[in-house]
């Protein structure tokens, strides 16, 4: 890649393999060879990738969740000084459940050019393998640590009619499935793990079925390995005539208490049920809340 005269450098947001090191593009290799600096969430993983493609003499520095504001400012100064810098996560697309967001945002605020080198992503890979609807989906990423906070977050999500994508570790997946079943009830789900690797696996079924499979494996000592992507079907939209007027009133009231505007509340209800705006308006005026 020939360097051209410019005032500032460019931040290259580089997607890297999520497992199989062959999942790289010519453009990624060219970029990693040409930049002045590579900043990496896990330098050990990055060095393996560089070694695989014979990328020598690359300067690498760590950038992770605990990176200080001072370090971010130093990277910005280097970019302002004309250096080209590539940012890579441990795997997949940087910024997605990844600390790179703070740096990208700082670059935009400083007027520094940034561009993306597209490539592998665990969330989208699991979504297309899941067999669940892909026309509308919602990426959630990692949920909070405790069961109470997980439950609270799932309560916010349970009536959304979108396929949802979660990230989870093998040590916590059984607890997540248990709470998911408690809050969402039975849903169609797909548990994807070891994506693009030799032992790639997708466990599909209803929530209780997948939970049973995981429990049986744990009891046999065959604990799951690898990062997990859980894809969950959205709330099933039901026809308005299946519900009485009081149900619609209660749901509108609940949305208003959460601080939604009239327009937002209507949109949420119409996403859940096949109800016309006119019928919804006629019900809403009886609430004396608008």
Secondary structure, DSSP 8 states (H G I E B T S, - for coil): ------SS-EEEEE-B-SS-TT---HHHHHHHHH-SEEEES-HHHHHHHHHHTT--S--EEE--TT--HHHHHHHHHHHHTT--EEEE-SSBSTTTTSTHHHHHHHHHHHT-EEEEE----HHHHHHHHH-S--SSEEEEEE--SSHHHHHHHHHHHTT--SEEEEEE-TTTHHHHHHHHHHHH-S-EEEEEESTTSTT-EEEEEEHHHHHHHHHHHHHTT----S-EEEEE-----EEGGGS-HHHHHHHHHHHHHTT--HHHHHHHHHHHEE--HHHHHHHHGGGT--
